[in-house]
Amino acid sequence: AQSVAQPEDQVNVAEGNPLTVKCTYSVSGNPYLFWYVQYPNRGLQFLLKYITGDNLVKGSYGFEAEFNKSQTSFHLKKPSALVSDSALYFCAVRDGNAGNMLTFGGGTRLMVKP
Amino acid sequence: GAGVSQSPSNKVTEKGKDVELRCDPISGHTALYWYRQSLGQGLEFLIYFQGNSAPDKSGLPSDRFSAERTGGSVSTLTIQRTQQEDSAVYLCASSPPGQGLVNEQYFGPGTRLTVT
């Protein structure tokens, strides 16, 4: 079975500081990893994905994520946070060897304070 | 262009009633997904449609839940004899053809279902 863990319910960071939102996963095959963001009263939006290749993936709005196979992690990062980045972030994984299911983590609320 | 649309945006129903939720995917997208997001929870996969293939129903929580996709486009999720634990936001997503299951998904705004 595949699973995703987002160990922090909430992350607080000051505007201008770097941010990290953590994600670890478990799959039996090759992982396909995704980050989505949910702004208040809006649908989920795709940020970035890792399928294969470079471990550092760059996405929308200046976000990036690093795939670490040995630690089974895919942490989301941004060098300088903006107040407008405040939202709910979801990590998701699909097992490349098993089915159509995309499994989401429980979400992490990012609060960026001015 | 137009994104994924869902209707209604909100639905309040009495326990035991049937409800139908509608999803209009992005034109040309062959894959369509339904998820359920309960309060304070992550997204729970319900069902997946890909073109004319048989749907993957592995995430449906009970036989009260069913979904159809007519003509490879619009989808309807039906919940029969609703229970209070069915209260959640139901999200629909679609993704384009090509690259199979590694495509990103485009989500609709969701339907908030409240069962009283």
Interface residues (C-beta under 8 A of the other chain):
Chain A: V4 Y32 F34 Y36 R42 G43 L44 Q45 F46 K49 I51 F90 A92 R94 G96 G99 N100 M101 L102 T103 F104 G105 G106 G107
Chain B: G3 V4 Y33 Y35 Q41 G42 L43 E44 F45 Y48 Q50 D56 S58 G59 L91 A93 L101 V102 E104 Q105 Y106 F107 G108 P109 G110
